[in-house]
C-alpha cells in the first residue's frame, strides 16, 4: 500500500511526499520480504526514478544498479532451476 501511495504522489508531482513514502515502502518491503527480494528490487527501481527527479542522481543510480543486480541474480537462479543436474 505504501508503494501505491508513493506512486500516486509521484504521478501528482508531489516529489517530496513520494520520496518519503518510497523510503517507507522500501523499508517495509525489505523487512517483510528480504532486502534482496524481487519485490524490494521493484520498489528500489521505482524509488530511483523519484530520486532522479529530485536531483539525487548518484543515489538513484546506485539504487537502480542494486535493483538490477537482484533481478539478474533471480533470473539466473530461475534459469538454473530449469536445467536438470548432470550426473
N, CA, C and O atoms as a GROMACS GRO file, in nm:
protein
  348
    1UNK      N    1   0.081  -0.119   0.000
    1UNK     CA    2   0.000   0.000   0.000
    1UNK      C    3   0.086   0.126   0.000
    1UNK      O    4   0.053   0.226  -0.063
    2UNK      N    5   0.198   0.120   0.072
    2UNK     CA    6   0.286   0.236   0.074
    2UNK      C    7   0.342   0.264  -0.065
    2UNK      O    8   0.355   0.380  -0.105
    3UNK      N    9   0.375   0.159  -0.138
    3UNK     CA   10   0.427   0.176  -0.273
    3UNK      C   11   0.322   0.242  -0.362
    3UNK      O   12   0.354   0.328  -0.443
    4UNK      N   13   0.196   0.201  -0.347
    4UNK     CA   14   0.087   0.262  -0.425
    4UNK      C   15   0.071   0.409  -0.390
    4UNK      O   16   0.053   0.493  -0.478
    5UNK      N   17   0.076   0.441  -0.261
    5UNK     CA   18   0.066   0.582  -0.220
    5UNK      C   19   0.182   0.664  -0.274
    5UNK      O   20   0.164   0.778  -0.318
    6UNK      N   21   0.300   0.605  -0.271
    6UNK     CA   22   0.418   0.675  -0.324
    6UNK      C   23   0.402   0.700  -0.473
    6UNK      O   24   0.434   0.808  -0.522
    7UNK      N   25   0.352   0.600  -0.545
    7UNK     CA   26   0.331   0.616  -0.689
    7UNK      C   27   0.227   0.724  -0.718
    7UNK      O   28   0.243   0.802  -0.811
    8UNK      N   29   0.120   0.728  -0.638
    8UNK     CA   30   0.019   0.833  -0.658
    8UNK      C   31   0.078   0.971  -0.635
    8UNK      O   32   0.049   1.064  -0.709
    9UNK      N   33   0.161   0.984  -0.533
    9UNK     CA   34   0.227   1.113  -0.507
    9UNK      C   35   0.317   1.150  -0.623
    9UNK      O   36   0.319   1.266  -0.666
   10UNK      N   37   0.391   1.053  -0.674
   10UNK     CA   38   0.478   1.074  -0.790
   10UNK      C   39   0.397   1.122  -0.910
   10UNK      O   40   0.435   1.218  -0.978
   11UNK      N   41   0.285   1.057  -0.936
   11UNK     CA   42   0.200   1.094  -1.051
   11UNK      C   43   0.142   1.233  -1.037
   11UNK      O   44   0.117   1.300  -1.137
   12UNK      N   45   0.120   1.276  -0.915
   12UNK     CA   46   0.064   1.409  -0.890
   12UNK      C   47   0.173   1.516  -0.881
   12UNK      O   48   0.143   1.633  -0.859
   13UNK      N   49   0.299   1.475  -0.899
   13UNK     CA   50   0.408   1.570  -0.895
   13UNK      C   51   0.451   1.609  -0.755
   13UNK      O   52   0.526   1.705  -0.738
   14UNK      N   53   0.405   1.538  -0.656
   14UNK     CA   54   0.441   1.565  -0.517
   14UNK      C   55   0.566   1.485  -0.483
   14UNK      O   56   0.559   1.381  -0.416
   15UNK      N   57   0.679   1.533  -0.530
   15UNK     CA   58   0.806   1.459  -0.522
   15UNK      C   59   0.853   1.439  -0.379
   15UNK      O   60   0.898   1.330  -0.344
   16UNK      N   61   0.845   1.542  -0.296
   16UNK     CA   62   0.889   1.528  -0.157
   16UNK      C   63   0.809   1.421  -0.084
   16UNK      O   64   0.864   1.340  -0.010
   17UNK      N   65   0.679   1.421  -0.106
   17UNK     CA   66   0.593   1.319  -0.045
   17UNK      C   67   0.626   1.181  -0.101
   17UNK      O   68   0.632   1.084  -0.025
   18UNK      N   69   0.648   1.171  -0.232
   18UNK     CA   70   0.682   1.044  -0.295
   18UNK      C   71   0.814   0.990  -0.240
   18UNK      O   72   0.826   0.870  -0.215
   19UNK      N   73   0.912   1.077  -0.220
   19UNK     CA   74   1.041   1.034  -0.164
   19UNK      C   75   1.023   0.972  -0.026
   19UNK      O   76   1.076   0.865   0.003
   20UNK      N   77   0.948   1.041   0.058
   20UNK     CA   78   0.925   0.992   0.194
   20UNK      C   79   0.850   0.858   0.190
   20UNK      O   80   0.887   0.764   0.261
   21UNK      N   81   0.746   0.851   0.109
   21UNK     CA   82   0.666   0.729   0.102
   21UNK      C   83   0.745   0.612   0.042
   21UNK      O   84   0.732   0.499   0.090
   22UNK      N   85   0.825   0.638  -0.061
   22UNK     CA   86   0.906   0.530  -0.118
   22UNK      C   87   1.010   0.481  -0.017
   22UNK      O   88   1.041   0.362  -0.014
   23UNK      N   89   1.063   0.572   0.064
   23UNK     CA   90   1.156   0.530   0.169
   23UNK      C   91   1.089   0.435   0.267
   23UNK      O   92   1.146   0.333   0.305
   24UNK      N   93   0.968   0.469   0.308
   24UNK     CA   94   0.893   0.382   0.398
   24UNK      C   95   0.857   0.251   0.329
   24UNK      O   96   0.868   0.144   0.389
   25UNK      N   97   0.814   0.260   0.203
   25UNK     CA   98   0.775   0.139   0.129
   25UNK      C   99   0.893   0.044   0.113
   25UNK      O  100   0.878  -0.077   0.131
   26UNK      N  101   1.008   0.097   0.081
   26UNK     CA  102   1.126   0.013   0.064
   26UNK      C  103   1.165  -0.053   0.196
   26UNK      O  104   1.196  -0.172   0.199
   27UNK      N  105   1.165   0.023   0.304
   27UNK     CA  106   1.200  -0.033   0.435
   27UNK      C  107   1.101  -0.143   0.474
   27UNK      O  108   1.141  -0.248   0.523
   28UNK      N  109   0.974  -0.118   0.453
   28UNK     CA  110   0.871  -0.215   0.487
   28UNK      C  111   0.882  -0.342   0.401
   28UNK      O  112   0.873  -0.453   0.453
   29UNK      N  113   0.902  -0.323   0.272
   29UNK     CA  114   0.913  -0.437   0.181
   29UNK      C  115   1.037  -0.520   0.211
   29UNK      O  116   1.032  -0.643   0.214
   30UNK      N  117   1.149  -0.453   0.234
   30UNK     CA  118   1.273  -0.523   0.266
   30UNK      C  119   1.259  -0.601   0.396
   30UNK      O  120   1.309  -0.713   0.408
   31UNK      N  121   1.192  -0.543   0.493
   31UNK     CA  122   1.172  -0.611   0.621
   31UNK      C  123   1.081  -0.733   0.605
   31UNK      O  124   1.106  -0.838   0.664
   32UNK      N  125   0.976  -0.719   0.527
   32UNK     CA  126   0.878  -0.827   0.512
   32UNK      C  127   0.924  -0.937   0.417
   32UNK      O  128   0.897  -1.054   0.439
   33UNK      N  129   0.994  -0.898   0.310
   33UNK     CA  130   1.026  -0.994   0.203
   33UNK      C  131   1.174  -1.023   0.188
   33UNK      O  132   1.213  -1.119   0.122
   34UNK      N  133   1.256  -0.942   0.249
   34UNK     CA  134   1.401  -0.957   0.237
   34UNK      C  135   1.459  -0.846   0.151
   34UNK      O  136   1.397  -0.801   0.055
   35UNK      N  137   1.579  -0.803   0.187
   35UNK     CA  138   1.643  -0.693   0.115
   35UNK      C  139   1.679  -0.728  -0.028
   35UNK      O  140   1.693  -0.638  -0.112
   36UNK      N  141   1.693  -0.857  -0.057
   36UNK     CA  142   1.732  -0.899  -0.192
   36UNK      C  143   1.615  -0.966  -0.266
   36UNK      O  144   1.637  -1.044  -0.358
   37UNK      N  145   1.493  -0.935  -0.225
   37UNK     CA  146   1.375  -0.994  -0.290
   37UNK      C  147   1.340  -0.917  -0.417
   37UNK      O  148   1.379  -0.801  -0.434
   38UNK      N  149   1.267  -0.982  -0.505
   38UNK     CA  150   1.222  -0.915  -0.626
   38UNK      C  151   1.128  -0.799  -0.595
   38UNK      O  152   1.129  -0.698  -0.665
   39UNK      N  153   1.047  -0.813  -0.491
   39UNK     CA  154   0.958  -0.703  -0.454
   39UNK      C  155   1.039  -0.581  -0.408
   39UNK      O  156   1.006  -0.467  -0.442
   40UNK      N  157   1.144  -0.605  -0.331
   40UNK     CA  158   1.230  -0.494  -0.289
   40UNK      C  159   1.298  -0.432  -0.411
   40UNK      O  160   1.311  -0.310  -0.418
   41UNK      N  161   1.341  -0.514  -0.506
   41UNK     CA  162   1.405  -0.462  -0.627
   41UNK      C  163   1.308  -0.375  -0.706
   41UNK      O  164   1.348  -0.270  -0.758
   42UNK      N  165   1.184  -0.416  -0.716
   42UNK     CA  166   1.085  -0.335  -0.785
   42UNK      C  167   1.064  -0.201  -0.718
   42UNK      O  168   1.053  -0.098  -0.784
   43UNK      N  169   1.057  -0.203  -0.586
   43UNK     CA  170   1.042  -0.079  -0.510
   43UNK      C  171   1.165   0.010  -0.528
   43UNK      O  172   1.152   0.132  -0.542
   44UNK      N  173   1.283  -0.050  -0.528
   44UNK     CA  174   1.407   0.026  -0.547
   44UNK      C  175   1.409   0.092  -0.685
   44UNK      O  176   1.452   0.206  -0.700
   45UNK      N  177   1.362   0.020  -0.784
   45UNK     CA  178   1.359   0.073  -0.919
   45UNK      C  179   1.266   0.195  -0.927
   45UNK      O  180   1.302   0.296  -0.988
   46UNK      N  181   1.148   0.184  -0.867
   46UNK     CA  182   1.055   0.298  -0.864
   46UNK      C  183   1.113   0.414  -0.786
   46UNK      O  184   1.106   0.530  -0.829
   47UNK      N  185   1.171   0.384  -0.670
   47UNK     CA  186   1.230   0.486  -0.584
   47UNK      C  187   1.341   0.561  -0.660
   47UNK      O  188   1.354   0.682  -0.647
   48UNK      N  189   1.419   0.489  -0.738
   48UNK     CA  190   1.531   0.552  -0.810
   48UNK      C  191   1.480   0.658  -0.909
   48UNK      O  192   1.548   0.758  -0.932
   49UNK      N  193   1.364   0.636  -0.968
   49UNK     CA  194   1.307   0.735  -1.061
   49UNK      C  195   1.276   0.866  -0.989
   49UNK      O  196   1.300   0.974  -1.042
   50UNK      N  197   1.221   0.855  -0.869
   50UNK     CA  198   1.187   0.974  -0.793
   50UNK      C  199   1.314   1.042  -0.742
   50UNK      O  200   1.321   1.165  -0.738
   51UNK      N  201   1.413   0.964  -0.705
   51UNK     CA  202   1.540   1.023  -0.663
   51UNK      C  203   1.602   1.105  -0.776
   51UNK      O  204   1.654   1.214  -0.754
   52UNK      N  205   1.594   1.053  -0.898
   52UNK     CA  206   1.645   1.126  -1.014
   52UNK      C  207   1.572   1.258  -1.032
   52UNK      O  208   1.634   1.362  -1.058
   53UNK      N  209   1.440   1.254  -1.018
   53UNK     CA  210   1.361   1.377  -1.033
   53UNK      C  211   1.397   1.482  -0.929
   53UNK      O  212   1.387   1.602  -0.954
   54UNK      N  213   1.440   1.436  -0.812
   54UNK     CA  214   1.476   1.530  -0.706
   54UNK      C  215   1.622   1.575  -0.715
   54UNK      O  216   1.670   1.650  -0.630
   55UNK      N  217   1.692   1.528  -0.819
   55UNK     CA  218   1.830   1.570  -0.839
   55UNK      C  219   1.933   1.486  -0.768
   55UNK      O  220   2.051   1.522  -0.767
   56UNK      N  221   1.893   1.377  -0.710
   56UNK     CA  222   1.986   1.290  -0.637
   56UNK      C  223   2.033   1.178  -0.730
   56UNK      O  224   2.004   1.060  -0.708
   57UNK      N  225   2.105   1.217  -0.834
   57UNK     CA  226   2.145   1.127  -0.943
   57UNK      C  227   2.232   1.011  -0.898
   57UNK      O  228   2.207   0.897  -0.937
   58UNK      N  229   2.332   1.038  -0.816
   58UNK     CA  230   2.425   0.932  -0.775
   58UNK      C  231   2.353   0.826  -0.691
   58UNK      O  232   2.372   0.706  -0.711
   59UNK      N  233   2.271   0.871  -0.598
   59UNK     CA  234   2.195   0.779  -0.514
   59UNK      C  235   2.096   0.698  -0.599
   59UNK      O  236   2.078   0.578  -0.577
   60UNK      N  237   2.034   0.765  -0.694
   60UNK     CA  238   1.939   0.697  -0.784
   60UNK      C  239   2.009   0.589  -0.866
   60UNK      O  240   1.956   0.480  -0.883
   61UNK      N  241   2.126   0.620  -0.916
   61UNK     CA  242   2.199   0.523  -0.998
   61UNK      C  243   2.242   0.402  -0.916
   61UNK      O  244   2.233   0.289  -0.963
   62UNK      N  245   2.290   0.425  -0.794
   62UNK     CA  246   2.328   0.314  -0.707
   62UNK      C  247   2.209   0.224  -0.676
   62UNK      O  248   2.220   0.102  -0.677
   63UNK      N  249   2.094   0.287  -0.648
   63UNK     CA  250   1.975   0.210  -0.615
   63UNK      C  251   1.928   0.130  -0.736
   63UNK      O  252   1.890   0.014  -0.723
   64UNK      N  253   1.931   0.191  -0.853
   64UNK     CA  254   1.891   0.121  -0.975
   64UNK      C  255   1.986   0.005  -1.005
   64UNK      O  256   1.943  -0.103  -1.043
   65UNK      N  257   2.116   0.029  -0.987
   65UNK     CA  258   2.215  -0.078  -1.009
   65UNK      C  259   2.191  -0.194  -0.913
   65UNK      O  260   2.199  -0.310  -0.954
   66UNK      N  261   2.162  -0.164  -0.787
   66UNK     CA  262   2.134  -0.270  -0.689
   66UNK      C  263   2.008  -0.348  -0.728
   66UNK      O  264   2.006  -0.471  -0.719
   67UNK      N  265   1.905  -0.277  -0.771
   67UNK     CA  266   1.781  -0.343  -0.813
   67UNK      C  267   1.807  -0.434  -0.932
   67UNK      O  268   1.757  -0.547  -0.936
   68UNK      N  269   1.883  -0.387  -1.029
   68UNK     CA  270   1.913  -0.468  -1.147
   68UNK      C  271   1.995  -0.592  -1.111
   68UNK      O  272   1.975  -0.698  -1.169
   69UNK      N  273   2.086  -0.578  -1.014
   69UNK     CA  274   2.166  -0.692  -0.970
   69UNK      C  275   2.077  -0.799  -0.906
   69UNK      O  276   2.098  -0.918  -0.928
   70UNK      N  277   1.980  -0.757  -0.827
   70UNK     CA  278   1.887  -0.850  -0.764
   70UNK      C  279   1.806  -0.924  -0.871
   70UNK      O  280   1.789  -1.046  -0.865
   71UNK      N  281   1.759  -0.850  -0.968
   71UNK     CA  282   1.678  -0.909  -1.075
   71UNK      C  283   1.761  -1.007  -1.157
   71UNK      O  284   1.714  -1.117  -1.188
   72UNK      N  285   1.884  -0.969  -1.193
   72UNK     CA  286   1.972  -1.059  -1.268
   72UNK      C  287   1.999  -1.187  -1.190
   72UNK      O  288   1.994  -1.297  -1.246
   73UNK      N  289   2.028  -1.174  -1.062
   73UNK     CA  290   2.057  -1.290  -0.978
   73UNK      C  291   1.936  -1.384  -0.973
   73UNK      O  292   1.952  -1.506  -0.982
   74UNK      N  293   1.818  -1.327  -0.960
   74UNK     CA  294   1.699  -1.410  -0.954
   74UNK      C  295   1.673  -1.479  -1.088
   74UNK      O  296   1.633  -1.595  -1.090
   75UNK      N  297   1.697  -1.409  -1.198
   75UNK     CA  298   1.680  -1.470  -1.329
   75UNK      C  299   1.778  -1.586  -1.349
   75UNK      O  300   1.741  -1.690  -1.404
   76UNK      N  301   1.901  -1.568  -1.306
   76UNK     CA  302   1.999  -1.675  -1.318
   76UNK      C  303   1.961  -1.795  -1.232
   76UNK      O  304   1.979  -1.910  -1.274
   77UNK      N  305   1.911  -1.769  -1.114
   77UNK     CA  306   1.866  -1.878  -1.028
   77UNK      C  307   1.752  -1.954  -1.095
   77UNK      O  308   1.748  -2.077  -1.094
   78UNK      N  309   1.659  -1.880  -1.152
   78UNK     CA  310   1.546  -1.943  -1.220
   78UNK      C  311   1.591  -2.024  -1.338
   78UNK      O  312   1.538  -2.132  -1.363
   79UNK      N  313   1.687  -1.973  -1.411
   79UNK     CA  314   1.741  -2.043  -1.525
   79UNK      C  315   1.807  -2.174  -1.480
   79UNK      O  316   1.792  -2.278  -1.544
   80UNK      N  317   1.879  -2.165  -1.369
   80UNK     CA  318   1.946  -2.285  -1.318
   80UNK      C  319   1.846  -2.389  -1.271
   80UNK      O  320   1.874  -2.509  -1.277
   81UNK      N  321   1.730  -2.346  -1.224
   81UNK     CA  322   1.628  -2.441  -1.179
   81UNK      C  323   1.566  -2.516  -1.296
   81UNK      O  324   1.514  -2.627  -1.279
   82UNK      N  325   1.572  -2.457  -1.414
   82UNK     CA  326   1.511  -2.520  -1.530
   82UNK      C  327   1.601  -2.627  -1.592
   82UNK      O  328   1.553  -2.715  -1.663
   83UNK      N  329   1.729  -2.619  -1.563
   83UNK     CA  330   1.824  -2.715  -1.621
   83UNK      C  331   1.844  -2.827  -1.520
   83UNK      O  332   1.884  -2.802  -1.406
   84UNK      N  333   1.816  -2.953  -1.560
   84UNK     CA  334   1.834  -3.064  -1.464
   84UNK      C  335   1.982  -3.085  -1.433
   84UNK      O  336   2.067  -3.064  -1.519
   85UNK      N  337   2.011  -3.127  -1.310
   85UNK     CA  338   2.152  -3.151  -1.274
   85UNK      C  339   2.211  -3.266  -1.354
   85UNK      O  340   2.142  -3.361  -1.390
   86UNK      N  341   2.340  -3.255  -1.381
   86UNK     CA  342   2.411  -3.362  -1.454
   86UNK      C  343   2.454  -3.472  -1.357
   86UNK      O  344   2.474  -3.450  -1.238
   87UNK      N  345   2.467  -3.588  -1.414
   87UNK     CA  346   2.525  -3.696  -1.338
   87UNK      C  347   2.428  -3.782  -1.277
   87UNK      O  348   2.465  -3.878  -1.209
   0.00000   0.00000   0.00000
